[in-house]
């Protein structure tokens, strides 16, 4: 829905959730043993066989040959408990961000439903006041005619006019209330509305 898709607070809680998930993943990786594989290249200078004793035929054949040796390195994490604590902390912070996201979504949905309900109620009342105004205007015309023929009194006319003015005022007030509700709805659904706040 538009109000949840564009709300800056929801975007913030979502970003926090993703950040804590990344921290959790990193802490997990740091808690694993690290294995490194590589090659070591050794340069051997040829030795003078006349000056070297105890060398057999195979050693003589390797004299002066460079060597490539595979190397495997394993590093065990020294602070495994520390990484486990970091994983737990990141998971709890992620859950907190998820809870805040859910609470903010519920708050926005509740606020949205309240605005819609109040708008529908205002429209219903405006229609009712319109109907009453029409009835009283028709009644007033009849009273004017009856007064001319002596069938009604000025008091009847004044009372009806007073009632007509009262309903017109109620209609005007409700139109004002409806416009305020519409403005509230526009603010609720406006994209990045927080960027439009005036700063002193």
CORLIN-V446479 format. One record per backbone hydrogen bond with DSSP energy under -0.5 kcal/mol. CO is the residue of the C=O (numbers start at 0). NH is the residue of the N-H. E is the energy in kcal/mol with one decimal. If there is no record, write none. Layout:
BEGIN
co = [CO CO]
nh = [NH NH]
e = [E E]
END
This chain:
BEGIN
co = [0 1 5 6 7 8 9 10 11 12 13 14 15 16 17 18 19 20 21 22 23 24 25 26 27 28 32 33 35 37 39 39 41 41 42 46 47 48 50 53 55 56 57 58 59 61 66 66 68 70 72 73 74 78 79 80 81 82 83 84 85 86 87 88 89 90 91 92 93 94 95 96 97 98 99 100 101 102 103 104 105 106 107 108 109 110 111 112 113 114 115 116 117 118 119 120 121 122 123 124 125 126 127 128 129 130 131 132 133 134 135 136 137 138 139 140 141 142 143 144 145 145 146 152 153 154 155 156 157 158 159 160 161 162 163 164 165 166 167 168 169 170 171 172 173 174 175 176 177 178 179 180 181 182 183 184 185 189 191 192 193]
nh = [4 5 191 10 11 12 13 14 15 16 17 18 19 20 21 22 23 24 25 26 27 28 29 30 31 31 34 74 72 70 41 68 43 66 44 48 50 51 52 55 59 60 61 62 62 64 41 68 39 37 35 75 33 82 83 84 85 86 87 88 89 90 91 92 93 94 95 96 97 98 99 100 101 102 103 104 105 106 107 108 109 110 111 112 113 114 115 116 117 118 119 120 121 122 123 124 125 126 127 128 129 130 131 132 133 134 135 136 137 138 139 140 141 142 143 144 145 146 147 148 150 151 149 156 157 158 159 160 161 162 163 164 165 166 167 168 169 170 171 172 173 174 175 176 177 178 179 180 181 182 183 184 185 186 187 188 189 192 194 195 196]
e = [-2.4 -1.6 -0.7 -1.7 -2.0 -2.4 -2.4 -2.2 -2.3 -2.2 -2.1 -2.1 -2.6 -1.8 -1.9 -2.1 -2.3 -2.2 -2.3 -2.5 -2.0 -2.1 -2.2 -1.1 -0.5 -0.9 -0.5 -3.3 -3.4 -3.4 -0.6 -3.3 -0.6 -2.7 -0.5 -0.7 -1.3 -0.6 -0.5 -0.5 -1.9 -1.8 -1.2 -0.6 -0.7 -2.2 -3.7 -0.5 -3.0 -2.8 -3.8 -0.5 -2.8 -1.8 -2.2 -2.2 -1.9 -2.4 -2.3 -2.6 -2.6 -2.2 -2.3 -2.5 -2.1 -2.2 -2.1 -2.2 -2.3 -2.4 -2.5 -2.2 -2.4 -2.7 -2.4 -2.2 -2.5 -2.3 -2.4 -2.5 -2.5 -2.5 -2.7 -2.6 -2.2 -2.2 -2.4 -2.5 -2.5 -2.3 -2.4 -2.2 -2.2 -2.4 -2.3 -2.1 -2.5 -2.3 -1.9 -2.9 -2.4 -2.2 -2.2 -2.5 -2.4 -2.3 -2.7 -2.4 -2.1 -2.7 -2.6 -1.8 -1.9 -2.4 -2.3 -1.9 -2.8 -2.8 -1.7 -1.1 -3.6 -0.7 -0.8 -1.5 -2.8 -2.6 -2.0 -2.6 -2.4 -2.1 -2.4 -2.5 -2.0 -2.0 -2.1 -2.2 -2.1 -2.4 -2.3 -2.6 -2.3 -2.2 -1.9 -2.3 -2.6 -2.2 -1.8 -2.1 -2.5 -2.2 -2.2 -2.5 -2.6 -2.2 -2.1 -2.0 -1.0 -1.0 -1.9 -1.7 -0.9]
END
